Amino acid sequence: MMNQPSIEEATARIVQLGERFSSVSRVYFRSRSGPGSRCGWSGAGEGSVTVVSGADNSQRFFENGHFCLDVEGAPPVAFSNVFCWKPCGDHVALSHERRGGDVWLFDLIAAPEGDSADLISREAHLCVEDRYQACLTFVDAGFDLEWIIDGPKKEEYLHYRYR
């Protein structure tokens, strides 16, 4: 059984993530739909990230770029996202801003000692019956965020690389 990190170690990981936000300027991602997916969005994308600090210590990632489906001859599709990362003591709350609202995704907490990730979702976010979970890993030039979405409508794996 893996041990939970100390409060000091958990806090250090949250601080380390916060220190990396200002250096992020690019996003690269790969999505893979499983056989149970009704979405079929397997492909890859990349784009720019503009990071804007909020008065509440939040960091908003304004992402813009292009996504290409893994389908021969499929044209690139433009994308834009706004993700809000907000350090909150023992966790970082991640939300997605869209359609004039703020959709909470999950809280990232320090992963147990021995886990390959640095931060993991505290619990799955339930959207109707689909479950969203994530893990975040620090790398030399930024961080990776891996999502797993499973349920009756979705079976997706997303790997975001922030650099």
N, C-alpha and C positions, 0 to 999 in steps of 0.2 A: 504494500500500500504506500502511495506517495504522500509525503508530508506537506502540509500547507507552509508556505514561506512565512518568515517572521513579518511583523508589521513594518519593520525597518526595510526589509527586502521588498515587500510589496510597494511601499512608498517610493523606494528607489526606482523601481520599474516604471511607475507612473511618471515620475520626474524625468526619467530617461526618454520616455515617449514624448513628453512635452518638449524636451530639448531638441528633438528631431523634427518637430513640425515646421519650424522656420526654414529648414533647408530643403523641404520637399518642393519640387517644381514640375515633376513628371509623374504620370501614372501609366503603368502597363498592366494589362489584365488578360487572363485566359478564362474562358467559361467552357464548361463541359456539361451537356445535358445527358442524363442517364435514360435508360429505356422507359422509365415511368414518367418522364417529363411530358407535359403538354405544351411546353414553351419552345423547345428546339432551338435554343440560342447558343449552340456550340460555335466558338470562334475566338478571335483575339482583338484587342483594342489597345489604343494608346492615345495619350493626350497630355495637355498641359494642366498644371494645378496652380491656382493662385490661392495662397493662404492668407486669410484675413482674421486678425485677432479681435475678439469681442471684449467688451468691458467686463463681462462675467468670467473671464479667463478661458472662454471657449475659443476654438480655432475652426474656422469654416474653410473647407476645401472646395473651391469652385473648380470643377473638372470639365474640360471641353476637349473633344477629340473625335476619333473615328473608330468604328467597330466593323470588323469584317467577318461574316459568317463563314464557316467551313463548308461552303458550297461553291463548286466551280462556277465562275462567272458572276457571283453575287457582288453587287456594288457595295462600297463602304457606306455605312450608315453613321451619320453624325450623332454624337451623344453629348449630353451635359448633365452633370449631377452637382448637388451641393450636399456635402456631408458635414455634420457638425460634431466635433470632438470636444467634450467638456470634462476636464479633470474634476473629480468630486471626492477628494480625500482618498478612500480606499479603492476607487474604481474610476474608469473613464466611460462616460455615457456617450454612445454613438447614436446619432439620429440622421435621418435622410430628409432633407427639406424638398418638398414637392407639392405642386398644385396649391400653393399658398399656405401649406401646413407643415408641421414638423412631425415626422413619423419616427418614434423611438424604435431603435432596432435592438439594442442590447447594452448591457454594462459589461465592460471588460475588466477583469480582476487578474491579479497575479496568478499564474499557473502554479500548480503544485511542484515542489522540488522534484527533479527528475523528468519532468515533462519536457518535450522538445520545444514547446512554445514558451514565450515569455508572459503573455497575457491570453486569457480565454474568456469566452462569454460566461457570465455567472450562471445564467440559465437560458434556455432557448426562448427566442421571441416567437410567439404564435401569431401567425397571420391567417385568419380563418382556421384551416387545419394544417397549414404548412408550417414547419418549424425551421427557424433560422438560427444557426450557431456559428461561431467564429473563433479563430485563434490568430494571434499576432506574434510574429517573430522578428526580433531585431537582426538586421544584417548591417554590414559595414557602411553601406551607402544610404541607408534609410530603414524601411521596415516592410514586411510582407503581411498581408491580411488575407487569410483563407476563410472562405464561407462555405458552409454546407447547408443546403436548403432541401428538406425532404418532406413529403406529405402526399396527399392524394392528387394534387395538381402539379407539383414540382419535384424534381429530382435533379438538383443542380449542384455543381461544384465550381466555385469562383476563386481565382488566385490573383489578388491585386498586389502589385509591386510598386511601392511609393519610393521615389528616388529624388 
